[in-house]
Amino acid sequence: MKKRIFSLILAALFVLSALTAFASCSESKTNAEDEPAPTQTTDLTAPSAEADVPVDDETAELLPDIPPLDFGGADFVVCTSGPNDDNGSDWITYDVYVEELNGEVINDAVFERNLYLNETYNINFRAEVTNGNVHGSIQTDVKAGGGTYDAGFTGIMRGQTLGAQGITHNMFTVPYVDLSKPWWDHRLTEDCTLLGDVYLATGDITVIDNDATWILMFNKQMVIDLGLEDIYTLVREDRWYYDTLYEMLQTATRDTDGNGKLTPQVDTYGLVTTANTCYGLLYASGEQLAPKDADGIPTLVENIDRITSVVEKAGEILGNLDHVFVCDRTGYSTDNLRHIFEEGRSLFYGEVAQCIIRMRNSETDFGVIPWPKFDDTQKGFYNFVHNTAAKAIVIPVTEADMEMCGAIVEAMAAKSKYTLTPAYYDTALTYKYMRDEESSEMMDIILESRCYDPAYINDWGGFAGQIHGVIYNGGTNLASKWSSTSKAFNKMRDKAIDKLAEIQAERGG
């Protein structure tokens, strides 16, 4: 509650500031912090990396450790996503640059932040939207000698790939950037760090990582009509488990037309979702496929007993076609899932948090909750982040002015904590698009329990995708698939580690 009051104060101050400044001057094709303990069955129960740092005055703005600098009106250009980038038009970058104030809270927060950067450091902050994809544009620019972009926002997995190719800077060596500060996502930094280097960063600097977090929505009226227990209470009392979800799915399903089979055009389901819920359920258990070992190297779990149980139960849930509609199995678009849910023909709807905004014109009274725990021994909730939809910032190795770049990136992240994040989190998302205070409370839990897995982030040997496939196909025979694909994971990981070691040697690191 203290955090919410603090954020509300900041949001109110922001709106007042934006109004003063003003007086003076799509549907998707997506499927779309704090360190996890490097154990074989990782339970990520540490407090959020983005929790507020204690200060004497809770309303005081924490400032980055940057001296007074004047960059003489230099351009600072950021490469951002257009409609042809990964995941399509719904994932166009909207939180980096805007032309002017327009009264929309996110837009005006971005404008205020960028105006601060321009005036404080005497720069001309602007963005260049790529016609293709950000990672490809940065690769092309670097290979041509660079100079077009000072930084870029790309998907987490793409950012890892750029680092492994020697295309981007180690963020730990960038002047003024301090990834231990509260405006950076510490958990992602930990899981992306290899051989002591990390080549991307996210946190308050963008809200698209929030958009890309996997959530669960439920139809509140159906819960009442079916006589189900209040789901918010189940979450609060730590009684929200896989088995509870599964029981509710079975209760909700209806063969409306009585033809003996379920069809998405007319019947009612327990859950509608995409195949990415294979990851949603897997990581909701708190497991990582490849947590880091004592040397900081992502290493596949040896004892897979608990993971096996998780995969079997997840496969049972998603493989039960009598209760769950997974659009990937039928060729339906993800938009159809939302329509089914909006028509009151599904109790649950599993997708990314961005879908809350896509529900803005819906008449459906829905709530938002985290994905359930695997069982009652699990200490916390966990919600995975889509590895191509979520954005992180990267800095090309051809950047000519590292002092300017580091100062602007750090200042942008720090200022976003007090402009962009409150606008998104407390104003635009929780109060504009959600239907109740309980959902706002649940979003606290969801966004503070985002989790990552080096196997999924790096996609070495396609290992995480293979485990996804086991769940998608019913959750059986995990041990066989694990054994047959682990060699490819280890080979690709070792190759990546060796390449990073070469990059470090070449850079004198």
Beta strands, then each sheet from edge to edge (+ up, - down):
strand 1: 74-80
strand 2: 123-129
strand 3: 151-155
strand 4: 214-219
strand 5: 269-273
strand 6: 324-326
strand 7: 346-352
strand 8: 366-369
strand 9: 383-384
strand 10: 391-394
strand 11: 450-451
sheet 1: 2+ 1+ 3+ 10-
sheet 2: 6+ 5+ 7+ 4- 8+
sheet 3: 9+ 11+
end
